[in-house]
């Protein structure tokens, strides 16, 4: 193979991905360094990932603000495709805007929870999810059921005595507080294994999941613990390869149906 052919082969193998957190912010996030290290460990050498926040939206996620920010996620996916990205990862366990984004673009759109739960189904009989806040349990369970995986759930638990706000605060306070979090999550995972029959586990929060990975929590009592980012990353790489090899994109006949002709001008004329 000549030098030109080698260069083209390398270019075709390179995957340029964007991961977007569905919250507004103009500063790098603490866990982006963790994600970079997971990329180095689990990603292919030719994969690059750019980390971004939303340019518009809310900083705190509740029912209404999640719905509002999901539109901005879809808009970021559209922008990513225009800029030449090969794939787009939603950097949040809520998978906000996933269906909307898939309806708008042809590059792979990866939801972190969807990717993680699909992988969990290959690693054991049933999986348990550990959330950072009790309010997240029902939402997480409903999301997984919407993917058709409800019968593979062993349990959805939250860490007792912990809220999402406390979780993020402890992660920011350094290694000592992070180690306390690791112990709290590990203890809850042990309960899921013992009491619920869990054979696979993950923490349903991308930063928290990444923190556990950085602290070497890869399994608990023989049950694999999945890194949400690693699962999303590897699915993104796979889907990029499928698209390049066979032109594979999502079917847009039903749940990913695109907008009608002239939609982009309709709101401006009302």
Buried (B, 14 or more C-beta within 10 A) or exposed (E): EEEEEEEEEEEEBBBBBBBBBBBBEEEEBEBBEBBBEBBEEBBEEEBEBEBBBBEEBBEEBEEEBBEBBBBBBBBBBBBBBEEEBBBBBBBBBBBBBBBBBBBBBEBBBBBBBBBBBBBBBEBBEBBBBBBBBBBBBEBBBEBBEEBEBEEBBBBBBBBEEBBBEBBBEBBEEEEEBBEEBBEBBBEBBBBBBEEBEBBBBBBBBBBBBBBBBBBEBEEBEEBBBBBBBBBBBBBBBBBBBEBEEEEEBBEEEEEBEEEEEEEEEEEEEE
